[in-house]
């Protein structure tokens, strides 16, 4: 091995160690999987209650169902972070909590405001694209503090959000669209979080 190769290997090792130090320990793999389960259940409920969105009433029902799912997921995930913050976090970890919160917050606020604006105009078909896209942006914003395997998932969310803006409404609003991403995606995020840090999952 040449001096250059050795130096590059040393730099890679340092970056890897710094990455692990930066990782936010407050994320809960179990909470992520639970929110994924919420999305799968919500998808089944949509299939039963509003499999197709053709009227304003159906659109409002669709929005209410997924808004409730989102609210439950936020409560579970942030509740897990709050529990960890109170019981296990060090001073440095508490600083990271503020950093993570600020990195994700703009995407959450933008997603919420766009959602209510689209709801007011009854433009329901654009909601899935907004939700996928904003969540993908939020994951990218906190990419240095999550397991490396989450980054491709963030890219998939962002790309899916863009695609959903241009597909027919019957596809964008299909009962399987949100469970496919937020169900399977959150379960995968929970898996990688638990795999990287099993003791704190």
KOLVEXDO-912950 format. One line per field, with one value per residue (C-alpha): residue number from 1; residue in one letter; y negated, x, z negated. Coordinates in steps of 0.02 Angstrom, whole numbers, plus 32768, in hexadecimal, padded with zeros to 4 digits. Layout:
<sites>
nr	(NUM/...)
rest	(a/...)
Y	(Y/...)
X	(X/...)
Z	(Z/...)
</sites>
This chain:
<sites>
nr	(1/2/3/4/5/6/7/8/9/10/11/12/13/14/15/16/17/18/19/20/21/22/23/24/25/26/27/28/29/30/31/32/33/34/35/36/37/38/39/40/41/42/43/44/45/46/47/48/49/50/51/52/53/54/55/56/57/58/59/60/61/62/63/64/65/66/67/68/69/70/71/72/73/74/75/76/77/78/79/80/81/82/83/84/85/86/87/88/89/90/91/92/93/94/95/96/97/98/99/100/101/102/103/104/105/106/107/108/109/110/111/112/113/114/115/116/117/118/119/120/121/122/123/124/125/126/127/128/129/130/131/132/133/134/135/136/137/138/139/140/141/142/143/144/145/146/147/148/149/150/151/152/153/154/155/156/157/158/159/160/161/162/163/164/165/166/167/168/169/170/171/172/173/174/175/176/177/178/179/180/181/182/183/184/185/186/187/188/189/190/191/192/193/194/195/196/197/198/199/200/201)
rest	(x/x/x/x/x/x/x/x/x/x/x/x/x/x/x/x/x/x/x/x/x/x/x/x/x/x/x/x/x/x/x/x/x/x/x/x/x/x/x/x/x/x/x/x/x/x/x/x/x/x/x/x/x/x/x/x/x/x/x/x/x/x/x/x/x/x/x/x/x/x/x/x/x/x/x/x/x/x/x/x/x/x/x/x/x/x/x/x/x/x/x/x/x/x/x/x/x/x/x/x/x/x/x/x/x/x/x/x/x/x/x/x/x/x/x/x/x/x/x/x/x/x/x/x/x/x/x/x/x/x/x/x/x/x/x/x/x/x/x/x/x/x/x/x/x/x/x/x/x/x/x/x/x/x/x/x/x/x/x/x/x/x/x/x/x/x/x/x/x/x/x/x/x/x/x/x/x/x/x/x/x/x/x/x/x/x/x/x/x/x/x/x/x/x/x/x/x/x/x/x/x)
Y	(8000/7F56/7EBF/7E70/7F0B/7F16/7E5F/7E74/7F0E/7EAC/7E1D/7E98/7EE6/7E3B/7E0A/7EAD/7E92/7DDD/7E18/7E8F/7E06/7D91/7E0F/7DD7/7E57/7E1B/7E6F/7F0A/7F9E/7FE0/7F37/7F31/7FE0/7FB3/7F1D/7F8F/8003/7F6C/7F48/7FFC/7FF9/7F51/7F99/8028/7FAE/7F45/7FE1/8002/7F51/7EED/7F5A/7ED3/7E17/7DD1/7D52/7CC5/7D28/7DBD/7D49/7D02/7DB0/7DE3/7D4C/7D69/7E20/7DFC/7D61/7DCC/7E4D/7DC6/7D7B/7E26/7E46/7D9D/7DBC/7E67/7E31/7D8E/7DE1/7E60/7DD3/7D75/7E11/7E2C/7D73/7D76/7E1D/7E3E/7DA4/7D51/7C97/7CB8/7D24/7C97/7C22/7CA2/7CA9/7BF0/7C03/7C93/7C37/7B9C/7C01/7C5C/7BD1/7B6B/7C04/7C2E/7B7D/7B6E/7C16/7BE6/7B3B/7B81/7C0A/7B91/7B1E/7BB0/7BE8/7B3B/7B41/7BF8/7C2A/7CD2/7D29/7CC2/7CF1/7D95/7D3E/7CB6/7D35/7DA4/7D13/7CB1/7D4C/7D75/7CC4/7CD4/7D77/7D2C/7C98/7D0D/7D8A/7D77/7DAE/7E47/7EF1/7EEA/7F65/7EE5/7E6F/7EDA/7EE4/7E26/7E1E/7E98/7E2C/7D8F/7DE0/7E30/7D87/7D38/7DC7/7DBF/7D0C/7D47/7DEB/7DF3/7DCE/7E7E/7EBE/7E34/7E4D/7F0B/7F60/7FB8/7F1F/7EDB/7F84/7FB8/7F26/7EF4/7FA6/8004/7F6D/7F4F/8007/8008/7F6C/7FBE/805B/7FFE/7F94/802E/8088/7FFB/7FDB/8073/8042/7F9D/7FD2)
X	(8000/8046/804E/7FBF/7F51/7F79/7F4D/7EA8/7E7F/7EA4/7E34/7DA8/7DB8/7DB3/7D19/7CC4/7CE9/7CAE/7C10/7BEA/7C0E/7B97/7B09/7A74/7A51/79A1/7951/78EE/78E9/784D/77F5/7821/77DD/7740/7720/7739/76B5/7641/7655/762E/7590/755E/7573/74FF/7481/748B/746F/73D1/738F/73CA/7422/7407/7406/7387/7325/7350/7307/7376/740B/73EA/73D7/747B/74D4/748B/74C0/7574/7580/754F/75D2/7657/7627/7632/76DC/771F/76E4/7735/77DC/77ED/77AC/783A/78B8/7872/787D/7932/7959/791B/7964/7A03/7A41/7AE7/7B08/7B4E/7AB9/7A44/7A9F/7A87/79CD/79BD/7A23/79B7/7918/794D/7987/78E2/786C/786A/7838/77AD/776A/7770/771A/768F/7671/7670/75F8/7579/758A/7566/74D6/7489/748F/7455/74F4/7500/7567/7601/7600/7662/76EB/76FA/7701/7782/77EC/77EE/7816/78A4/78E9/78DC/793C/79C3/79D2/79FC/7A5F/7B00/7AA5/7A49/7A8B/7AE0/7A63/79D8/7A20/79E7/793C/7939/7965/78D8/785C/7894/7890/77E7/77A2/77D9/7790/76EA/76D0/76C3/7662/75A5/7540/74FA/75AB/75E7/7551/7551/753E/75E6/7651/766F/767D/7700/7771/7748/7721/77B1/7825/780D/7820/78C4/7900/78D5/7932/79D1/79C6/79B6/7A40/7ABB/7A8E/7A30/7A49/79EE/796A)
Z	(8000/8034/7FC0/8022/8012/7F58/7F40/7F9D/7F34/7E95/7ECE/7EF6/7E4A/7DF5/7E58/7E29/7D70/7D78/7DCD/7D3F/7CBF/7D1A/7D22/7CBD/7C36/7C12/7CA9/7C7B/7CF1/7C9B/7CAD/7D66/7D81/7D20/7D8F/7E24/7DDD/7DCA/7E84/7EB3/7E49/7E92/7F40/7F17/7ECF/7F6D/7FD6/7F72/7F5A/7FF0/8072/80F5/80DF/815A/80F3/807C/7FEB/8015/8022/7F76/7F2F/7F81/7F37/7E89/7E89/7EB9/7E4D/7DB7/7DEA/7DF8/7D4E/7CFB/7D4A/7D13/7C61/7C5A/7CA3/7C45/7BA8/7BB6/7BCF/7B39/7ACC/7B01/7AE8/7A34/7A01/7A66/7AC0/7A95/7AAB/7B59/7B86/7B51/7BC7/7C51/7C2B/7C4E/7CED/7D2D/7D01/7D61/7DF8/7E0D/7DD6/7E79/7EDF/7E62/7E60/7F1E/7F32/7EBA/7F09/7FB9/7F82/7F3A/7FD1/8046/7FD8/7FE1/809F/80A4/8100/80AB/8131/8105/804D/805C/80C0/803B/7FAE/8002/803D/7F99/7F35/7FAA/7F97/7ED9/7EDB/7F49/7ED4/7E44/7EAB/7E45/7DA7/7DE7/7E1D/7EC7/7F10/7EF4/7F78/800E/7FBC/7FB2/806B/8092/8033/808F/813B/8118/80E3/8187/81EC/818F/81C7/827C/8272/828A/81EC/81EA/81CE/8159/80E7/80EE/8046/805B/8082/7FD3/7F7C/7FFC/7FCE/7F1D/7EE7/7F35/7F2C/7E72/7E4B/7EAC/7E51/7DAB/7DDD/7E09/7D6C/7D00/7D5E/7D47/7C92/7C4C/7B98/7BB0/7C30)
</sites>
